[in-house]
């Protein structure tokens, strides 16, 4: 690690929600910091995603000082959850939003740049670290590097953290179609496929008169054609067959790497922070990115970040690991959705668990177990 290097206070690899949140958080902690964001794609690149910005994700964006980033036309209040013959709808007091990722990521990174971050289009190939610094491609150095470069994270591989394996890796396909008349919410329909993990279709209304629709599964052997066929079967009221689908991998939080390796911090998909109940990743990326950015501006960044992740997500992750084998039992999700229909409070709680950092209470789990026994 010799030669002339451009020196920064923190280098962030990846310009998605996790990378932008890290940059914004670092600059809020230290406005004079030199923050470099590197991404192999130009600003405004698309990302295969459901595009749902949950109520808790919207709160994270507001905490970053961007309360106006999400627009009133993008709000959604109504959620519909379906599993087998269980079907319930409800509203949330704090709205969610649906924003195509090409737009959301662009807005977030522009906000980070406006706050002082430096963005450069650059494909990272080498990450080396010693006791004092991290060096990227022999060109850039900083005391801390934040890996926010997604499910196929180069940074994660560079620091020796293995990828997720089945069944802790999901595959999803997504496309856009015209929205049916009157459809203006978020629709999740779980697929009654026995086995480990989740299998579900979704349809999320955007502000552009379209609907983001797709299908995700933790099945280890499946083709894109099979995923598209299943989406069409589960979403009969939508134009799935005429929709061009693209695929993406989802590393689930039931099998995570170390989030801090020396001077390198992993956030979002790079840290396998994807909710195993719903495949949600935007909230997890924003929350972990914000924690990493703050930690990077303090002493002992790795220790501080690891502790912060445990405080924010530790209990939820422990619950998910314990419950994950049971998510493949169709009766489990169906029983939970029936409980939502009977108890608006539980409906709100399940939305928080599936799209935020919420956890089940002991009495919730006891009630679900009793419902399963009665079924």
Secondary structure, DSSP 8 states (H G I E B T S, - for coil): --S--EEESEEEE--SHHHHHHHHHHHHH-TT--EEEEESS-TT----S--EE-HHHHHHHHHTT-TTSS-GGGEEEEEEEEETTEEEEEEEEEEEEE--HHHHHHHHHHHHHHTT-EEEE-----EEE-SS-EEETTTEEES-EEE---TT-HHHHHTT-----TTSEEEEEEEEEE--TT--SEEEEE----SSS-EEEEEEE-TTSEEEEEEEE--SS--HHHHHHHHHHH-TTS--TTS--EEEEEE-TTS---SEETTEEE-GGGGT---TTT---HHHHHHHHHHHHHHHTSSSHHHHHHHHHHHHHHHHHHHHHHHGGGTTSHHHHHHHHHHHHH-HHHHHHHHHHHHSS----HHHHHHHHHHHHH-
